[in-house]
Amino acid sequence: MIEARGLTKTYEGTLAVDHLDFQVVEGRVTGFLGPNGAGKSTTMRMIMGLDRPNEGSVLINGQRFSELKNPLRSVGALLEAKAYHPGRTARNHLLALAATNHIPKQRVDEVLDLVGLTSVADRRAGTFSLGMGQRLGIAAALLGDAPLLLFDEPVNGLDPEGILWIRHLLRGLAAEGRGIFVSSHLMSEMALTADHVVVIGRGKLVADTDMANFIDANSGKTTLVRTPQRSDLQALLTQHNATMTFVEPDGLQVTGLETAAIGEIAFSAGIVLHELASVSASLEDAFMSLMQDDVEFQSHTTVRLEGERA
């Protein structure tokens, strides 16, 4: 387990991480979300002993990173896509890491095969594309067969096949009982990968809950209704304090009333419904709703596509 207690980091008087408390437990994928500048990378660096907190602590199975005898056997991490010497081959890069952590040499070939780099294992890493470098970083994280794994933006540079592969990899590792802590700006991908989310904004903890609860708690419940009697239904729902927007050609998007209640109101008034469906919010919707005041740089410009009406 990774446990952060009051984790705080200041850079030249600027508070980057502000008294964070959270846990990463084995057997699940914990998504780490927050806008740019929220403190995600700084937090991960403190977990791995690369930055020292000003206050608080972070423990890996009860120990600080500096106390671990063979760190890669306890926690593996991908924090920077190209954290390797460009003149070394992929195999030699991993062999050097294995030697310093008392990891058997055969494990190098196992992880090269796992990430799909066996055929290029003897190429210099400096010639790798961004996606290949990302795979090499993932191989390094997996080298120690650690029970805890951290990944900072692991899908950067990966093509669609690679993104699908990393999703299955992370979920598979969690199913084996490992604790996975992963940050990503791809909300649609995080929704498919993570079971639990830790959300921070401006260095502070904003949410620490399972994925379904996070989405439910931070998005309004919406119902799509289609009826040839739209005006009649609109008048009735207004009496029940519902909020509506038109969806052409004959629909209403309704908030403020449960789906079942809308159906009952329509039935009682003899209004014909062609569609009555609860609309599930996305992780992106919930995240943007929660974090709208914590985005470091906000744009107020609306860009219209060609042919779109003003």
N, C-alpha and C positions, 0 to 999 in steps of 0.2 A: 504494500500500500504506500502511496505517496500522500503525505499529510502536510499541508501548509498551515502555519499558525501565525497569525498577525504579520504576514510577510509584507515588508515595506522596503521600497527602494527610492532613493532620491538622487537625481543627477544635477549637480550645480544649482541646487536650490529648487529644482523642479521635481514635484512628486510624481513618479512614474507608476509605482505600485503602492496602494494605500491599504495596509492592514488586511490582507487577503487571508481568508480561512476557507479551505476546501480539501476534499479528499479525492484521490483516484484509486479505485478499488479494483481488485482482480475480477475477471469474468465479464467485463463490460467495456464498451467503447464510450469514453467521456469526451464529448465535443467541447472545445474551448473557443468561445465566440466573443467578439468585441470589435468595434470599429478600429481603423488604423489609429495608432497612437494610444490605444487603450491600455497597453502594458503586457500583452500576451507574450511576445518574444522575450521581454525582460524577465517575466515570471518563469518561462521555460529555462532561460539561462541560469537563473538562481537555483532551480531544481537540480541542474547539472553541475553546479559549482563553478560556473563561468563568471558569474557576478555574485558579489557578496551583499546580502541584505543589510540595510541600515538598522532594521529592527525585525524581530520575529525569526522564524526558522522554517525550514522545510526538511522533512525526514523521509527517507526511503527505507521502508521496513524498519523504522525505528532508529536509523542512523543518518547522519549527515553524509553528503556525497563524499566529502574529504576523508571520512572514516571507512569507506568501502575498500576492501583489499583488492578485489578485481572488479572494478566498476561495471565493465561491459557485461558481466555475468549477473549483475543486479538490475541494471537499467540501461536500455539501449535508446539512442536518440538520433533523429534526423533534425538538425536545427538549421543547417546551411547546406544548400544543394551542392556546393563545390568545395567542401571542406576536405580537400585532398591535394597532394602535390601533383601538379600537372605533368611532371616528367615521369612519374611512376605508372606502371601498368595497374590495371584494376586489381589483378591478383596480388601484386606486390603491396599495394596499399592495404589490402585486407590482411595479408600475411604479417605486416608490421603491427597492425592492431591486435591480431591474434597473439603474437609473441609477447606483447607488453601486458596482456591480460590472461596469460596461461591458458589459451584456448587451442585445442588440437588443430593441426594444419588441415586435416580433412574437412573441418567445418567451413573453411574458405570455399572449397569447391561446392559444398552443399548450398551455401547462400548465393553463390554466383548462379547456380542452376535455378534456385528459387526465384530470383529476380530477372531471369532471362538474359544474363550477360555472359554465359559460358563461351559463346562463340567469339566474343571480343575481350576475353579476360586478359589477353596478353597485349592489348593495345594500350598506348599511353592515355591516361585519363584526361589529359589536357585536350585530346582530340575528340572527346565525347560531346554529343549534343546535350542540350539542357535536360531532355528526358532521360538520356542514358546516365548522365551525372546524378540525376535524381534516383534512379534505380541503384546506382552504386552507393549512394548515401543510405538508402533503405537496407541494402545488404550489410553495410557497416553496423546499422542499428540492430539487425537481427543476428549478428555474428556471435554474440555471447549467449544466445538462446535465453535471454533474460525474461523474468516474469512481468516486468514493467517496461513499457515502450512509449516514447514520446515522438511525435511527428509534427513539425511545424510546416504547414502548407505542403503536404506530401504530393499533391497532384500537380504542382507547378511543372509545366513543361511536358506533361504527359498527354498523349493523344487519347481519343475516346476509349480505345481498347485498354490503354494503360490505366485510365481512371476507373474503369470497371474492375480491372485486376486489383488495384490497391483497395477498392471497396471490399472485395471478397477476401483479400488478404487480411485486412484489419478485423473484419467480422470473424474470420476463421481463427485468428490469433486470440480474440476474446473468447471464442467458444472453447478454446483449449485451456481457458482459465487465466489468461494473462490480462493485465490491466493496461488499457490503451488510452493515451491522452493525446488528442489530435486537434490542431487548429486548422481552420480553412475559411476562406472567404466565399467558397462555393456553397451557398445555403442548400441548394437542391441536393447536392451530394452529401452534405452533412446530415440532412434529414433521412437519407437512406442508410447512413453508416452508423450514426451515434445512437446509443440508448439513453444517454444522460447528457445534460449540458451544464457547463459552468460559464456564466456570462459576466464579463466585466466591462465597465465604462469609466473612462478617466481614472483608471487604476483601482476602482472600487468594485467589490462584488455586487452584482445586480441580481443574479439568479443562480440557483444551484438546485436543479430538479430534473426529473426524467423528461424525456422529449415530449411526450404526449401532454403532460401537465403544463409544460412551458408554452406550448402552442395554444392550448385551451385558455390559459390564464391571460395571455397577451394578445388575443384577437377576438373581435366581436363575432357573435354567431350570426351567420347570414343564411337566408333562405331565398332560393330562386323560385318564383311563381310565374307560370304562363297561363293566361286566360283570355278568351275573347271578350270578357267583361272587365277589362282592366280598370277602367275608371270607377266602376261600382265597387270593386274590391279595394281600390285605393282609398275611397271614401270611408269604407268600413274600418280598414286597418288604421287609418288616421285617428279614428275615435278611440283606438286602443293604444295610442301613443307610439305607434310604430314609425320608423324612418324608412323612406323608400326612394329608390332611384329607378328610372325607366331603363329597361333593357329591350331594345327593339328585336322583333316587331311587336310582340304582345306580352312582354314580361315585366316583372317587378323584382328588384333585388331588395329584400326586406331585412332590416335589423330591428332589434328591440322586442321581438316576439319569437317564441319557440315555433318550430316547424309544425308540430302537432296542433298548436293553438290556431295557426293560420288556416290549416285545413278544416278545423272545426268551425271557424267563423265563416269560411266560404260555404261549407255544407249547410249551415243553418240559414244562410241567405239564398240558397239555391244557385250559387255561382258555380259554373262549370270550370274545372281546372284541367288544363292539358299537361301541366307539369308542376310538381311540388317537391323540391329537393333541397336538402341541407347542403350548403357549400362549405367544404372544409378549408380552413385557412392553411396557408403554407408556413414553413419555418421562416421563410424570408419575410412574410407579412407580419408574423409575430415579432421577429427580431427588429424590424424597422419601426413597428409601433412602440416597442419598449425603449429603443435606443435613439429616438428622434432628437432628444436633447443632448445626447452624448457624442454625436458625430463631430470630429475635430474640424473638418472643413465641409461646409454645407453649400450646395449649389441651389440657386433659386431661379435658374433658367430652364424653361421648358423647350425642348427641341421637338419640332413637329416633323413627321415624315412627309415625304413628297405626296401630295394628293390629299393629305389629312386636313379636315376643316378646322378653322380657328374656333 
